[in-house]
């Protein structure tokens, strides 16, 4: 890819990234639901990774990367796993 074209793509991705804002804060404030949060978070991760790759001169397929990031975001976070484990242990302790 030509250097000007790469910089144009990077600038476009930075613009898209800026439009997303902070999905975590939006979700915590209750201004977006879970589905929109997941999509915005996947896009945020995608654009950030694509900018990094393009800056290194690597070729990147944003659409392919977006699909991968949607899968990543769909996985439970460590905090969610820990909370589920604690709930399970409390449930087991309550039966004794």
C-alpha positions in Angstrom: 0.0 0.0 0.0 1.3 3.5 -0.8 2.3 5.6 2.2 -0.3 8.3 1.5 -3.0 5.6 1.2 -1.9 4.0 4.5 -2.0 7.4 6.3 -5.4 8.1 4.9 -6.7 4.8 6.1 -5.1 5.4 9.5 -6.7 8.8 9.7 -10.1 7.3 8.8 -9.8 4.7 11.5 -8.8 7.3 14.1 -11.9 9.3 13.1 -14.1 6.2 13.5 -12.4 5.4 16.8 -13.1 9.0 18.0 -16.8 8.6 17.1 -17.1 5.5 19.2 -16.0 7.3 22.4 -15.8 5.2 25.5 -18.2 2.3 25.3 -17.3 1.1 28.9 -18.3 4.5 30.3 -21.5 4.6 28.2 -22.5 1.1 29.3 -21.7 1.9 33.0 -23.9 5.0 32.7 -26.7 3.0 31.2 -26.8 5.0 28.0 -26.3 1.9 25.8 -27.4 -1.7 26.2 -25.4 -4.9 26.3 -25.6 -5.6 22.5 -24.6 -2.1 21.5 -21.8 -2.2 24.1 -20.4 -5.4 22.6 -20.5 -4.0 19.1 -18.9 -0.7 20.0 -16.2 -2.5 22.1 -15.5 -4.9 19.2 -15.2 -1.9 16.8 -12.9 -0.1 19.3 -10.6 -3.1 19.6 -10.6 -3.6 15.8 -9.8 0.0 14.9 -7.1 0.2 17.5 -5.5 -3.0 16.3 -5.8 -2.0 12.6 -4.2 1.4 13.3 -1.3 -0.4 15.1 -0.8 -2.9 12.2 -1.0 -0.3 9.5 1.5 1.9 11.4 3.9 -1.0 11.3 3.4 -1.4 7.5 1.4 -4.6 7.9 -1.6 -5.4 5.7 -4.9 -5.7 7.6 -8.4 -6.7 6.7 -10.6 -4.5 9.0 -13.7 -6.7 8.3 -11.9 -9.9 9.1 -10.4 -8.3 12.3 -13.9 -7.1 13.3 -15.3 -10.6 13.1 -12.5 -11.8 15.3 -13.0 -9.0 17.8 -16.7 -9.7 18.0 -15.8 -13.3 19.1 -13.4 -11.9 21.7 -15.9 -9.5 23.1 -18.5 -12.2 23.3 -16.3 -14.2 25.8 -16.9 -13.5 29.5 -14.4 -11.2 31.2 -12.3 -12.4 34.0 -14.5 -10.3 36.4 -17.6 -12.1 35.1 -16.0 -15.5 35.5 -14.9 -14.6 39.1 -18.4 -13.4 40.0 -19.9 -16.6 38.7 -17.4 -18.7 40.6 -18.1 -16.8 43.8 -21.9 -17.1 43.3 -21.4 -20.9 42.7 -19.3 -21.3 45.9 -21.8 -19.3 47.9 -24.6 -21.5 46.6 -22.6 -24.6 47.6 -21.9 -23.3 51.0 -25.5 -22.5 51.6 -26.5 -26.2 51.2 -24.5 -27.5 54.1 
